[in-house]
Amino acid sequence: MGVDLDRETLRALADEGNEKALDRLADLADVRGDLEELSDLLDEGSEHAGDLLTRRAVDAHDLLELQRLADAGCDEAGRELDRLLSEPATPEA
C-alpha cells in the first residue's frame, strides 16, 4: 500500500533537505513532462532529476542538452554524450 503524498508536502520535505522527497518531485515532474521543473530540481541538486533529463535528451538525440547536463555535473549525461559522439556519423537525408 503506497502513501499518497501531495506535491506541497513533498516540496516542504524537500525544502527541509529530504532528498527522497526531491526525487519524488522529480518523478512527478517527469510524469507530467514538466521539463522546467525538472531543470529547477536539478539546480537544487537532484541527481535523479538529472538522470531523468538525461534519459529524455538521449531519447531525443539532443546533444546540446546532454552537454548542458554534463556541464551541470550530470556524469551520466557526459557518458551518453561521449557514446553518441563516438557512434559512426550518418549522412543527413
PyMOL Python script that loads the backbone (N, CA, C, O; Angstrom):
from pymol import cmd

cmd.read_pdbstr("""\
ATOM      1  N   MET A   1       0.843  -1.172   0.000  1.00  0.00           N
ATOM      2  CA  MET A   1       0.000   0.000   0.000  1.00  0.00           C
ATOM      3  C   MET A   1       0.893   1.241   0.000  1.00  0.00           C
ATOM      4  O   MET A   1       1.680   1.437   0.926  1.00  0.00           O
ATOM      5  N   GLY A   2       0.776   2.076  -1.028  1.00  0.00           N
ATOM      6  CA  GLY A   2       1.609   3.259  -1.141  1.00  0.00           C
ATOM      7  C   GLY A   2       1.007   4.450  -0.422  1.00  0.00           C
ATOM      8  O   GLY A   2      -0.197   4.517  -0.177  1.00  0.00           O
ATOM      9  N   VAL A   3       1.864   5.369  -0.097  1.00  0.00           N
ATOM     10  CA  VAL A   3       1.442   6.607   0.553  1.00  0.00           C
ATOM     11  C   VAL A   3       1.175   7.635  -0.534  1.00  0.00           C
ATOM     12  O   VAL A   3       2.005   7.833  -1.422  1.00  0.00           O
ATOM     13  N   ASP A   4       0.026   8.286  -0.471  1.00  0.00           N
ATOM     14  CA  ASP A   4      -0.345   9.294  -1.450  1.00  0.00           C
ATOM     15  C   ASP A   4       0.053  10.662  -0.912  1.00  0.00           C
ATOM     16  O   ASP A   4      -0.673  11.265  -0.121  1.00  0.00           O
ATOM     17  N   LEU A   5       1.215  11.147  -1.349  1.00  0.00           N
ATOM     18  CA  LEU A   5       1.715  12.447  -0.892  1.00  0.00           C
ATOM     19  C   LEU A   5       1.431  13.500  -1.960  1.00  0.00           C
ATOM     20  O   LEU A   5       1.648  13.267  -3.149  1.00  0.00           O
ATOM     21  N   ASP A   6       0.952  14.636  -1.530  1.00  0.00           N
ATOM     22  CA  ASP A   6       0.704  15.704  -2.480  1.00  0.00           C
ATOM     23  C   ASP A   6       1.999  16.477  -2.736  1.00  0.00           C
ATOM     24  O   ASP A   6       2.962  16.389  -1.975  1.00  0.00           O
ATOM     25  N   ARG A   7       1.987  17.220  -3.810  1.00  0.00           N
ATOM     26  CA  ARG A   7       3.175  17.957  -4.235  1.00  0.00           C
ATOM     27  C   ARG A   7       3.636  18.946  -3.166  1.00  0.00           C
ATOM     28  O   ARG A   7       4.836  19.103  -2.944  1.00  0.00           O
ATOM     29  N   GLU A   8       2.691  19.612  -2.504  1.00  0.00           N
ATOM     30  CA  GLU A   8       3.058  20.609  -1.499  1.00  0.00           C
ATOM     31  C   GLU A   8       3.798  19.969  -0.320  1.00  0.00           C
ATOM     32  O   GLU A   8       4.766  20.532   0.193  1.00  0.00           O
ATOM     33  N   THR A   9       3.335  18.793   0.103  1.00  0.00           N
ATOM     34  CA  THR A   9       4.003  18.098   1.206  1.00  0.00           C
ATOM     35  C   THR A   9       5.409  17.688   0.783  1.00  0.00           C
ATOM     36  O   THR A   9       6.366  17.852   1.540  1.00  0.00           O
ATOM     37  N   LEU A  10       5.528  17.155  -0.431  1.00  0.00           N
ATOM     38  CA  LEU A  10       6.847  16.770  -0.932  1.00  0.00           C
ATOM     39  C   LEU A  10       7.767  17.984  -1.035  1.00  0.00           C
ATOM     40  O   LEU A  10       8.951  17.904  -0.706  1.00  0.00           O
ATOM     41  N   ARG A  11       7.211  19.115  -1.495  1.00  0.00           N
ATOM     42  CA  ARG A  11       8.012  20.334  -1.626  1.00  0.00           C
ATOM     43  C   ARG A  11       8.518  20.793  -0.261  1.00  0.00           C
ATOM     44  O   ARG A  11       9.676  21.185  -0.119  1.00  0.00           O
ATOM     45  N   ALA A  12       7.631  20.739   0.752  1.00  0.00           N
ATOM     46  CA  ALA A  12       8.026  21.145   2.104  1.00  0.00           C
ATOM     47  C   ALA A  12       9.131  20.233   2.633  1.00  0.00           C
ATOM     48  O   ALA A  12      10.089  20.707   3.243  1.00  0.00           O
ATOM     49  N   LEU A  13       8.999  18.936   2.402  1.00  0.00           N
ATOM     50  CA  LEU A  13      10.036  17.989   2.844  1.00  0.00           C
ATOM     51  C   LEU A  13      11.350  18.245   2.110  1.00  0.00           C
ATOM     52  O   LEU A  13      12.421  18.227   2.716  1.00  0.00           O
ATOM     53  N   ALA A  14      11.261  18.481   0.806  1.00  0.00           N
ATOM     54  CA  ALA A  14      12.469  18.747   0.013  1.00  0.00           C
ATOM     55  C   ALA A  14      13.150  20.024   0.481  1.00  0.00           C
ATOM     56  O   ALA A  14      14.377  20.097   0.533  1.00  0.00           O
ATOM     57  N   ASP A  15      12.352  21.030   0.822  1.00  0.00           N
ATOM     58  CA  ASP A  15      12.911  22.292   1.312  1.00  0.00           C
ATOM     59  C   ASP A  15      13.645  22.113   2.639  1.00  0.00           C
ATOM     60  O   ASP A  15      14.522  22.903   2.987  1.00  0.00           O
ATOM     61  N   GLU A  16      13.276  21.066   3.372  1.00  0.00           N
ATOM     62  CA  GLU A  16      13.948  20.749   4.641  1.00  0.00           C
ATOM     63  C   GLU A  16      15.167  19.849   4.425  1.00  0.00           C
ATOM     64  O   GLU A  16      15.818  19.434   5.384  1.00  0.00           O
ATOM     65  N   GLY A  17      15.471  19.552   3.155  1.00  0.00           N
ATOM     66  CA  GLY A  17      16.660  18.772   2.848  1.00  0.00           C
ATOM     67  C   GLY A  17      16.426  17.293   2.624  1.00  0.00           C
ATOM     68  O   GLY A  17      17.388  16.529   2.556  1.00  0.00           O
ATOM     69  N   ASN A  18      15.183  16.865   2.508  1.00  0.00           N
ATOM     70  CA  ASN A  18      14.879  15.451   2.292  1.00  0.00           C
ATOM     71  C   ASN A  18      15.085  15.102   0.818  1.00  0.00           C
ATOM     72  O   ASN A  18      14.305  15.514  -0.042  1.00  0.00           O
ATOM     73  N   GLU A  19      16.141  14.341   0.539  1.00  0.00           N
ATOM     74  CA  GLU A  19      16.483  14.008  -0.845  1.00  0.00           C
ATOM     75  C   GLU A  19      15.477  13.067  -1.485  1.00  0.00           C
ATOM     76  O   GLU A  19      15.233  13.154  -2.688  1.00  0.00           O
ATOM     77  N   LYS A  20      14.889  12.169  -0.705  1.00  0.00           N
ATOM     78  CA  LYS A  20      13.891  11.240  -1.231  1.00  0.00           C
ATOM     79  C   LYS A  20      12.670  12.015  -1.729  1.00  0.00           C
ATOM     80  O   LYS A  20      12.099  11.682  -2.767  1.00  0.00           O
ATOM     81  N   ALA A  21      12.270  13.053  -0.981  1.00  0.00           N
ATOM     82  CA  ALA A  21      11.150  13.892  -1.410  1.00  0.00           C
ATOM     83  C   ALA A  21      11.508  14.636  -2.701  1.00  0.00           C
ATOM     84  O   ALA A  21      10.662  14.800  -3.580  1.00  0.00           O
ATOM     85  N   LEU A  22      12.755  15.083  -2.812  1.00  0.00           N
ATOM     86  CA  LEU A  22      13.223  15.747  -4.032  1.00  0.00           C
ATOM     87  C   LEU A  22      13.131  14.786  -5.219  1.00  0.00           C
ATOM     88  O   LEU A  22      12.724  15.174  -6.314  1.00  0.00           O
ATOM     89  N   ASP A  23      13.513  13.530  -4.988  1.00  0.00           N
ATOM     90  CA  ASP A  23      13.411  12.511  -6.041  1.00  0.00           C
ATOM     91  C   ASP A  23      11.964  12.281  -6.454  1.00  0.00           C
ATOM     92  O   ASP A  23      11.664  12.156  -7.641  1.00  0.00           O
ATOM     93  N   ARG A  24      11.073  12.225  -5.478  1.00  0.00           N
ATOM     94  CA  ARG A  24       9.646  12.020  -5.784  1.00  0.00           C
ATOM     95  C   ARG A  24       9.094  13.200  -6.582  1.00  0.00           C
ATOM     96  O   ARG A  24       8.302  13.007  -7.504  1.00  0.00           O
ATOM     97  N   LEU A  25       9.506  14.419  -6.232  1.00  0.00           N
ATOM     98  CA  LEU A  25       9.089  15.586  -7.007  1.00  0.00           C
ATOM     99  C   LEU A  25       9.574  15.469  -8.448  1.00  0.00           C
ATOM    100  O   LEU A  25       8.852  15.821  -9.381  1.00  0.00           O
ATOM    101  N   ALA A  26      10.784  14.980  -8.626  1.00  0.00           N
ATOM    102  CA  ALA A  26      11.324  14.789  -9.977  1.00  0.00           C
ATOM    103  C   ALA A  26      10.498  13.758 -10.734  1.00  0.00           C
ATOM    104  O   ALA A  26      10.209  13.942 -11.917  1.00  0.00           O
ATOM    105  N   ASP A  27      10.118  12.677 -10.063  1.00  0.00           N
ATOM    106  CA  ASP A  27       9.283  11.664 -10.718  1.00  0.00           C
ATOM    107  C   ASP A  27       7.947  12.261 -11.166  1.00  0.00           C
ATOM    108  O   ASP A  27       7.483  12.004 -12.277  1.00  0.00           O
ATOM    109  N   LEU A  28       7.338  13.060 -10.287  1.00  0.00           N
ATOM    110  CA  LEU A  28       6.060  13.689 -10.632  1.00  0.00           C
ATOM    111  C   LEU A  28       6.213  14.647 -11.815  1.00  0.00           C
ATOM    112  O   LEU A  28       5.371  14.672 -12.713  1.00  0.00           O
ATOM    113  N   ALA A  29       7.284  15.427 -11.811  1.00  0.00           N
ATOM    114  CA  ALA A  29       7.535  16.358 -12.916  1.00  0.00           C
ATOM    115  C   ALA A  29       7.769  15.595 -14.216  1.00  0.00           C
ATOM    116  O   ALA A  29       7.321  16.024 -15.280  1.00  0.00           O
ATOM    117  N   ASP A  30       8.464  14.474 -14.132  1.00  0.00           N
ATOM    118  CA  ASP A  30       8.735  13.663 -15.315  1.00  0.00           C
ATOM    119  C   ASP A  30       7.438  13.107 -15.896  1.00  0.00           C
ATOM    120  O   ASP A  30       7.238  13.134 -17.110  1.00  0.00           O
ATOM    121  N   VAL A  31       6.560  12.605 -15.036  1.00  0.00           N
ATOM    122  CA  VAL A  31       5.280  12.066 -15.496  1.00  0.00           C
ATOM    123  C   VAL A  31       4.461  13.150 -16.196  1.00  0.00           C
ATOM    124  O   VAL A  31       3.793  12.883 -17.195  1.00  0.00           O
ATOM    125  N   ARG A  32       4.516  14.380 -15.662  1.00  0.00           N
ATOM    126  CA  ARG A  32       3.789  15.497 -16.270  1.00  0.00           C
ATOM    127  C   ARG A  32       4.501  16.048 -17.503  1.00  0.00           C
ATOM    128  O   ARG A  32       3.915  16.831 -18.251  1.00  0.00           O
ATOM    129  N   GLY A  33       5.742  15.656 -17.725  1.00  0.00           N
ATOM    130  CA  GLY A  33       6.511  16.214 -18.837  1.00  0.00           C
ATOM    131  C   GLY A  33       6.950  17.640 -18.579  1.00  0.00           C
ATOM    132  O   GLY A  33       7.165  18.408 -19.517  1.00  0.00           O
ATOM    133  N   ASP A  34       7.086  18.003 -17.297  1.00  0.00           N
ATOM    134  CA  ASP A  34       7.436  19.365 -16.902  1.00  0.00           C
ATOM    135  C   ASP A  34       8.962  19.514 -16.849  1.00  0.00           C
ATOM    136  O   ASP A  34       9.585  19.351 -15.800  1.00  0.00           O
ATOM    137  N   LEU A  35       9.539  19.828 -18.007  1.00  0.00           N
ATOM    138  CA  LEU A  35      10.994  19.934 -18.112  1.00  0.00           C
ATOM    139  C   LEU A  35      11.542  21.115 -17.328  1.00  0.00           C
ATOM    140  O   LEU A  35      12.670  21.069 -16.839  1.00  0.00           O
ATOM    141  N   GLU A  36      10.756  22.165 -17.207  1.00  0.00           N
ATOM    142  CA  GLU A  36      11.204  23.329 -16.438  1.00  0.00           C
ATOM    143  C   GLU A  36      11.374  22.961 -14.961  1.00  0.00           C
ATOM    144  O   GLU A  36      12.365  23.330 -14.329  1.00  0.00           O
ATOM    145  N   GLU A  37      10.401  22.235 -14.424  1.00  0.00           N
ATOM    146  CA  GLU A  37      10.524  21.828 -13.020  1.00  0.00           C
ATOM    147  C   GLU A  37      11.684  20.847 -12.841  1.00  0.00           C
ATOM    148  O   GLU A  37      12.418  20.928 -11.856  1.00  0.00           O
ATOM    149  N   LEU A  38      11.850  19.928 -13.780  1.00  0.00           N
ATOM    150  CA  LEU A  38      12.991  19.010 -13.697  1.00  0.00           C
ATOM    151  C   LEU A  38      14.300  19.783 -13.687  1.00  0.00           C
ATOM    152  O   LEU A  38      15.204  19.460 -12.916  1.00  0.00           O
ATOM    153  N   SER A  39      14.411  20.795 -14.531  1.00  0.00           N
ATOM    154  CA  SER A  39      15.627  21.609 -14.561  1.00  0.00           C
ATOM    155  C   SER A  39      15.823  22.356 -13.243  1.00  0.00           C
ATOM    156  O   SER A  39      16.943  22.474 -12.746  1.00  0.00           O
ATOM    157  N   ASP A  40      14.722  22.859 -12.685  1.00  0.00           N
ATOM    158  CA  ASP A  40      14.808  23.542 -11.391  1.00  0.00           C
ATOM    159  C   ASP A  40      15.271  22.576 -10.295  1.00  0.00           C
ATOM    160  O   ASP A  40      16.090  22.931  -9.447  1.00  0.00           O
ATOM    161  N   LEU A  41      14.739  21.361 -10.325  1.00  0.00           N
ATOM    162  CA  LEU A  41      15.133  20.360  -9.330  1.00  0.00           C
ATOM    163  C   LEU A  41      16.599  19.973  -9.494  1.00  0.00           C
ATOM    164  O   LEU A  41      17.296  19.728  -8.509  1.00  0.00           O
ATOM    165  N   LEU A  42      17.061  19.920 -10.726  1.00  0.00           N
ATOM    166  CA  LEU A  42      18.479  19.668 -10.974  1.00  0.00           C
ATOM    167  C   LEU A  42      19.312  20.791 -10.362  1.00  0.00           C
ATOM    168  O   LEU A  42      20.339  20.537  -9.733  1.00  0.00           O
ATOM    169  N   ASP A  43      18.868  22.023 -10.547  1.00  0.00           N
ATOM    170  CA  ASP A  43      19.574  23.173  -9.974  1.00  0.00           C
ATOM    171  C   ASP A  43      19.606  23.108  -8.447  1.00  0.00           C
ATOM    172  O   ASP A  43      20.525  23.627  -7.815  1.00  0.00           O
ATOM    173  N   GLU A  44      18.585  22.460  -7.859  1.00  0.00           N
ATOM    174  CA  GLU A  44      18.537  22.295  -6.404  1.00  0.00           C
ATOM    175  C   GLU A  44      19.405  21.135  -5.930  1.00  0.00           C
ATOM    176  O   GLU A  44      19.544  20.907  -4.728  1.00  0.00           O
ATOM    177  N   GLY A  45      19.989  20.402  -6.882  1.00  0.00           N
ATOM    178  CA  GLY A  45      20.889  19.324  -6.505  1.00  0.00           C
ATOM    179  C   GLY A  45      20.332  17.927  -6.657  1.00  0.00           C
ATOM    180  O   GLY A  45      20.930  16.971  -6.163  1.00  0.00           O
ATOM    181  N   SER A  46      19.200  17.784  -7.329  1.00  0.00           N
ATOM    182  CA  SER A  46      18.599  16.463  -7.506  1.00  0.00           C
ATOM    183  C   SER A  46      19.307  15.692  -8.622  1.00  0.00           C
ATOM    184  O   SER A  46      19.144  15.999  -9.803  1.00  0.00           O
ATOM    185  N   GLU A  47      20.090  14.692  -8.232  1.00  0.00           N
ATOM    186  CA  GLU A  47      20.743  13.841  -9.227  1.00  0.00           C
ATOM    187  C   GLU A  47      19.707  13.056 -10.025  1.00  0.00           C
ATOM    188  O   GLU A  47      19.887  12.805 -11.216  1.00  0.00           O
ATOM    189  N   HIS A  48      18.620  12.673  -9.354  1.00  0.00           N
ATOM    190  CA  HIS A  48      17.557  11.918 -10.025  1.00  0.00           C
ATOM    191  C   HIS A  48      16.939  12.743 -11.159  1.00  0.00           C
ATOM    192  O   HIS A  48      16.666  12.214 -12.236  1.00  0.00           O
ATOM    193  N   ALA A  49      16.722  14.032 -10.915  1.00  0.00           N
ATOM    194  CA  ALA A  49      16.200  14.906 -11.974  1.00  0.00           C
ATOM    195  C   ALA A  49      17.177  14.940 -13.148  1.00  0.00           C
ATOM    196  O   ALA A  49      16.758  14.930 -14.306  1.00  0.00           O
ATOM    197  N   GLY A  50      18.466  14.979 -12.854  1.00  0.00           N
ATOM    198  CA  GLY A  50      19.474  14.948 -13.913  1.00  0.00           C
ATOM    199  C   GLY A  50      19.425  13.658 -14.703  1.00  0.00           C
ATOM    200  O   GLY A  50      19.579  13.665 -15.925  1.00  0.00           O
ATOM    201  N   ASP A  51      19.209  12.544 -14.006  1.00  0.00           N
ATOM    202  CA  ASP A  51      19.095  11.251 -14.699  1.00  0.00           C
ATOM    203  C   ASP A  51      17.867  11.229 -15.610  1.00  0.00           C
ATOM    204  O   ASP A  51      17.934  10.737 -16.736  1.00  0.00           O
ATOM    205  N   LEU A  52      16.752  11.760 -15.122  1.00  0.00           N
ATOM    206  CA  LEU A  52      15.531  11.796 -15.928  1.00  0.00           C
ATOM    207  C   LEU A  52      15.696  12.706 -17.143  1.00  0.00           C
ATOM    208  O   LEU A  52      15.258  12.362 -18.241  1.00  0.00           O
ATOM    209  N   LEU A  53      16.318  13.852 -16.952  1.00  0.00           N
ATOM    210  CA  LEU A  53      16.573  14.761 -18.074  1.00  0.00           C
ATOM    211  C   LEU A  53      17.547  14.135 -19.069  1.00  0.00           C
ATOM    212  O   LEU A  53      17.399  14.301 -20.279  1.00  0.00           O
ATOM    213  N   THR A  54      18.539  13.416 -18.553  1.00  0.00           N
ATOM    214  CA  THR A  54      19.499  12.735 -19.427  1.00  0.00           C
ATOM    215  C   THR A  54      18.787  11.708 -20.289  1.00  0.00           C
ATOM    216  O   THR A  54      19.025  11.632 -21.495  1.00  0.00           O
ATOM    217  N   ARG A  55      17.908  10.912 -19.674  1.00  0.00           N
ATOM    218  CA  ARG A  55      17.163   9.901 -20.434  1.00  0.00           C
ATOM    219  C   ARG A  55      16.363  10.552 -21.546  1.00  0.00           C
ATOM    220  O   ARG A  55      16.341  10.054 -22.672  1.00  0.00           O
ATOM    221  N   ARG A  56      15.703  11.666 -21.240  1.00  0.00           N
ATOM    222  CA  ARG A  56      14.918  12.364 -22.255  1.00  0.00           C
ATOM    223  C   ARG A  56      15.808  12.897 -23.379  1.00  0.00           C
ATOM    224  O   ARG A  56      15.450  12.807 -24.553  1.00  0.00           O
ATOM    225  N   ALA A  57      16.959  13.448 -23.021  1.00  0.00           N
ATOM    226  CA  ALA A  57      17.876  14.002 -24.033  1.00  0.00           C
ATOM    227  C   ALA A  57      18.435  12.896 -24.925  1.00  0.00           C
ATOM    228  O   ALA A  57      18.578  13.086 -26.133  1.00  0.00           O
ATOM    229  N   VAL A  58      18.749  11.746 -24.339  1.00  0.00           N
ATOM    230  CA  VAL A  58      19.243  10.616 -25.138  1.00  0.00           C
ATOM    231  C   VAL A  58      18.157  10.158 -26.108  1.00  0.00           C
ATOM    232  O   VAL A  58      18.418   9.945 -27.292  1.00  0.00           O
ATOM    233  N   ASP A  59      16.936  10.010 -25.592  1.00  0.00           N
ATOM    234  CA  ASP A  59      15.826   9.576 -26.453  1.00  0.00           C
ATOM    235  C   ASP A  59      15.606  10.530 -27.618  1.00  0.00           C
ATOM    236  O   ASP A  59      15.239  10.104 -28.714  1.00  0.00           O
ATOM    237  N   ALA A  60      15.830  11.823 -27.382  1.00  0.00           N
ATOM    238  CA  ALA A  60      15.633  12.846 -28.417  1.00  0.00           C
ATOM    239  C   ALA A  60      16.896  13.094 -29.245  1.00  0.00           C
ATOM    240  O   ALA A  60      16.879  13.899 -30.176  1.00  0.00           O
ATOM    241  N   HIS A  61      17.985  12.408 -28.908  1.00  0.00           N
ATOM    242  CA  HIS A  61      19.289  12.647 -29.554  1.00  0.00           C
ATOM    243  C   HIS A  61      19.663  14.123 -29.486  1.00  0.00           C
ATOM    244  O   HIS A  61      20.172  14.688 -30.454  1.00  0.00           O
ATOM    245  N   ASP A  62      19.407  14.742 -28.336  1.00  0.00           N
ATOM    246  CA  ASP A  62      19.667  16.165 -28.134  1.00  0.00           C
ATOM    247  C   ASP A  62      21.058  16.343 -27.515  1.00  0.00           C
ATOM    248  O   ASP A  62      21.214  16.392 -26.295  1.00  0.00           O
ATOM    249  N   LEU A  63      22.054  16.439 -28.389  1.00  0.00           N
ATOM    250  CA  LEU A  63      23.442  16.532 -27.934  1.00  0.00           C
ATOM    251  C   LEU A  63      23.709  17.826 -27.159  1.00  0.00           C
ATOM    252  O   LEU A  63      24.487  17.828 -26.205  1.00  0.00           O
ATOM    253  N   LEU A  64      23.077  18.905 -27.561  1.00  0.00           N
ATOM    254  CA  LEU A  64      23.285  20.174 -26.847  1.00  0.00           C
ATOM    255  C   LEU A  64      22.751  20.093 -25.417  1.00  0.00           C
ATOM    256  O   LEU A  64      23.377  20.605 -24.489  1.00  0.00           O
ATOM    257  N   GLU A  65      21.595  19.451 -25.240  1.00  0.00           N
ATOM    258  CA  GLU A  65      21.046  19.292 -23.898  1.00  0.00           C
ATOM    259  C   GLU A  65      21.942  18.367 -23.066  1.00  0.00           C
ATOM    260  O   GLU A  65      22.147  18.609 -21.876  1.00  0.00           O
ATOM    261  N   LEU A  66      22.468  17.324 -23.681  1.00  0.00           N
ATOM    262  CA  LEU A  66      23.390  16.443 -22.961  1.00  0.00           C
ATOM    263  C   LEU A  66      24.630  17.204 -22.514  1.00  0.00           C
ATOM    264  O   LEU A  66      25.123  16.988 -21.407  1.00  0.00           O
ATOM    265  N   GLN A  67      25.137  18.092 -23.361  1.00  0.00           N
ATOM    266  CA  GLN A  67      26.296  18.904 -22.983  1.00  0.00           C
ATOM    267  C   GLN A  67      25.954  19.816 -21.814  1.00  0.00           C
ATOM    268  O   GLN A  67      26.745  19.964 -20.883  1.00  0.00           O
ATOM    269  N   ARG A  68      24.767  20.431 -21.864  1.00  0.00           N
ATOM    270  CA  ARG A  68      24.334  21.308 -20.779  1.00  0.00           C
ATOM    271  C   ARG A  68      24.228  20.528 -19.467  1.00  0.00           C
ATOM    272  O   ARG A  68      24.660  21.001 -18.416  1.00  0.00           O
ATOM    273  N   LEU A  69      23.652  19.335 -19.542  1.00  0.00           N
ATOM    274  CA  LEU A  69      23.514  18.497 -18.350  1.00  0.00           C
ATOM    275  C   LEU A  69      24.884  18.059 -17.824  1.00  0.00           C
ATOM    276  O   LEU A  69      25.111  18.037 -16.614  1.00  0.00           O
ATOM    277  N   ALA A  70      25.785  17.716 -18.730  1.00  0.00           N
ATOM    278  CA  ALA A  70      27.138  17.320 -18.318  1.00  0.00           C
ATOM    279  C   ALA A  70      27.835  18.496 -17.638  1.00  0.00           C
ATOM    280  O   ALA A  70      28.517  18.321 -16.628  1.00  0.00           O
ATOM    281  N   ASP A  71      27.663  19.685 -18.191  1.00  0.00           N
ATOM    282  CA  ASP A  71      28.257  20.890 -17.594  1.00  0.00           C
ATOM    283  C   ASP A  71      27.682  21.176 -16.207  1.00  0.00           C
ATOM    284  O   ASP A  71      28.341  21.776 -15.359  1.00  0.00           O
ATOM    285  N   ALA A  72      26.426  20.729 -15.992  1.00  0.00           N
ATOM    286  CA  ALA A  72      25.770  20.930 -14.699  1.00  0.00           C
ATOM    287  C   ALA A  72      26.160  19.849 -13.692  1.00  0.00           C
ATOM    288  O   ALA A  72      25.695  19.850 -12.552  1.00  0.00           O
ATOM    289  N   GLY A  73      27.019  18.930 -14.127  1.00  0.00           N
ATOM    290  CA  GLY A  73      27.509  17.919 -13.197  1.00  0.00           C
ATOM    291  C   GLY A  73      26.870  16.559 -13.315  1.00  0.00           C
ATOM    292  O   GLY A  73      27.099  15.703 -12.460  1.00  0.00           O
ATOM    293  N   CYS A  74      26.072  16.326 -14.350  1.00  0.00           N
ATOM    294  CA  CYS A  74      25.449  15.009 -14.558  1.00  0.00           C
ATOM    295  C   CYS A  74      26.441  14.102 -15.280  1.00  0.00           C
ATOM    296  O   CYS A  74      26.624  14.203 -16.494  1.00  0.00           O
ATOM    297  N   ASP A  75      27.069  13.229 -14.528  1.00  0.00           N
ATOM    298  CA  ASP A  75      28.071  12.344 -15.109  1.00  0.00           C
ATOM    299  C   ASP A  75      27.496  11.445 -16.194  1.00  0.00           C
ATOM    300  O   ASP A  75      28.134  11.207 -17.219  1.00  0.00           O
ATOM    301  N   GLU A  76      26.275  10.944 -15.959  1.00  0.00           N
ATOM    302  CA  GLU A  76      25.642  10.063 -16.941  1.00  0.00           C
ATOM    303  C   GLU A  76      25.441  10.786 -18.273  1.00  0.00           C
ATOM    304  O   GLU A  76      25.609  10.184 -19.333  1.00  0.00           O
ATOM    305  N   ALA A  77      25.087  12.062 -18.229  1.00  0.00           N
ATOM    306  CA  ALA A  77      24.907  12.839 -19.460  1.00  0.00           C
ATOM    307  C   ALA A  77      26.222  12.935 -20.223  1.00  0.00           C
ATOM    308  O   ALA A  77      26.241  12.827 -21.449  1.00  0.00           O
ATOM    309  N   GLY A  78      27.320  13.138 -19.503  1.00  0.00           N
ATOM    310  CA  GLY A  78      28.632  13.189 -20.149  1.00  0.00           C
ATOM    311  C   GLY A  78      28.990  11.870 -20.806  1.00  0.00           C
ATOM    312  O   GLY A  78      29.517  11.847 -21.918  1.00  0.00           O
ATOM    313  N   ARG A  79      28.702  10.760 -20.115  1.00  0.00           N
ATOM    314  CA  ARG A  79      28.977   9.437 -20.697  1.00  0.00           C
ATOM    315  C   ARG A  79      28.114   9.192 -21.940  1.00  0.00           C
ATOM    316  O   ARG A  79      28.597   8.679 -22.949  1.00  0.00           O
ATOM    317  N   GLU A  80      26.846   9.562 -21.855  1.00  0.00           N
ATOM    318  CA  GLU A  80      25.951   9.367 -23.006  1.00  0.00           C
ATOM    319  C   GLU A  80      26.363  10.253 -24.179  1.00  0.00           C
ATOM    320  O   GLU A  80      26.308   9.825 -25.331  1.00  0.00           O
ATOM    321  N   LEU A  81      26.772  11.475 -23.890  1.00  0.00           N
ATOM    322  CA  LEU A  81      27.233  12.371 -24.943  1.00  0.00           C
ATOM    323  C   LEU A  81      28.458  11.774 -25.636  1.00  0.00           C
ATOM    324  O   LEU A  81      28.531  11.756 -26.865  1.00  0.00           O
ATOM    325  N   ASP A  82      29.410  11.292 -24.858  1.00  0.00           N
ATOM    326  CA  ASP A  82      30.600  10.655 -25.436  1.00  0.00           C
ATOM    327  C   ASP A  82      30.219   9.448 -26.283  1.00  0.00           C
ATOM    328  O   ASP A  82      30.766   9.242 -27.367  1.00  0.00           O
ATOM    329  N   ARG A  83      29.275   8.650 -25.780  1.00  0.00           N
ATOM    330  CA  ARG A  83      28.843   7.455 -26.521  1.00  0.00           C
ATOM    331  C   ARG A  83      28.223   7.851 -27.857  1.00  0.00           C
ATOM    332  O   ARG A  83      28.547   7.276 -28.896  1.00  0.00           O
ATOM    333  N   LEU A  84      27.323   8.842 -27.822  1.00  0.00           N
ATOM    334  CA  LEU A  84      26.657   9.257 -29.063  1.00  0.00           C
ATOM    335  C   LEU A  84      27.638   9.888 -30.048  1.00  0.00           C
ATOM    336  O   LEU A  84      27.522   9.687 -31.257  1.00  0.00           O
ATOM    337  N   LEU A  85      28.594  10.644 -29.538  1.00  0.00           N
ATOM    338  CA  LEU A  85      29.576  11.260 -30.430  1.00  0.00           C
ATOM    339  C   LEU A  85      30.555  10.236 -31.006  1.00  0.00           C
ATOM    340  O   LEU A  85      31.181  10.482 -32.037  1.00  0.00           O
ATOM    341  N   SER A  86      30.682   9.093 -30.341  1.00  0.00           N
ATOM    342  CA  SER A  86      31.590   8.053 -30.811  1.00  0.00           C
ATOM    343  C   SER A  86      30.962   7.147 -31.859  1.00  0.00           C
ATOM    344  O   SER A  86      31.664   6.399 -32.539  1.00  0.00           O
ATOM    345  N   GLU A  87      29.644   7.214 -31.990  1.00  0.00           N
ATOM    346  CA  GLU A  87      28.954   6.397 -32.996  1.00  0.00           C
ATOM    347  C   GLU A  87      29.294   6.910 -34.388  1.00  0.00           C
ATOM    348  O   GLU A  87      29.547   8.100 -34.572  1.00  0.00           O
ATOM    349  N   PRO A  88      29.299   6.010 -35.370  1.00  0.00           N
ATOM    350  CA  PRO A  88      29.576   6.460 -36.741  1.00  0.00           C
ATOM    351  C   PRO A  88      28.537   7.485 -37.200  1.00  0.00           C
ATOM    352  O   PRO A  88      27.346   7.354 -36.919  1.00  0.00           O
ATOM    353  N   ALA A  89      29.007   8.486 -37.899  1.00  0.00           N
ATOM    354  CA  ALA A  89      28.116   9.525 -38.409  1.00  0.00           C
ATOM    355  C   ALA A  89      27.291   8.963 -39.563  1.00  0.00           C
ATOM    356  O   ALA A  89      27.769   8.151 -40.355  1.00  0.00           O
ATOM    357  N   THR A  90      26.055   9.412 -39.636  1.00  0.00           N
ATOM    358  CA  THR A  90      25.195   9.017 -40.757  1.00  0.00           C
ATOM    359  C   THR A  90      24.885  10.256 -41.569  1.00  0.00           C
ATOM    360  O   THR A  90      24.660  11.326 -41.002  1.00  0.00           O
ATOM    361  N   PRO A  91      24.868  10.133 -42.884  1.00  0.00           N
ATOM    362  CA  PRO A  91      24.589  11.301 -43.723  1.00  0.00           C
ATOM    363  C   PRO A  91      23.165  11.791 -43.490  1.00  0.00           C
ATOM    364  O   PRO A  91      22.247  11.004 -43.259  1.00  0.00           O
ATOM    365  N   GLU A  92      23.006  13.112 -43.558  1.00  0.00           N
ATOM    366  CA  GLU A  92      21.665  13.696 -43.414  1.00  0.00           C
ATOM    367  C   GLU A  92      20.880  13.440 -44.685  1.00  0.00           C
ATOM    368  O   GLU A  92      21.419  13.479 -45.791  1.00  0.00           O
ATOM    369  N   ALA A  93      19.598  13.178 -44.504  1.00  0.00           N
ATOM    370  CA  ALA A  93      18.748  12.912 -45.671  1.00  0.00           C
ATOM    371  C   ALA A  93      18.226  14.179 -46.266  1.00  0.00           C
ATOM    372  O   ALA A  93      17.493  14.141 -47.254  1.00  0.00           O
TER     373      ALA A  93
END
""", "prot")
cmd.dss("prot")
cmd.show_as("cartoon", "prot")
cmd.util.cbc("prot")
cmd.orient("prot")
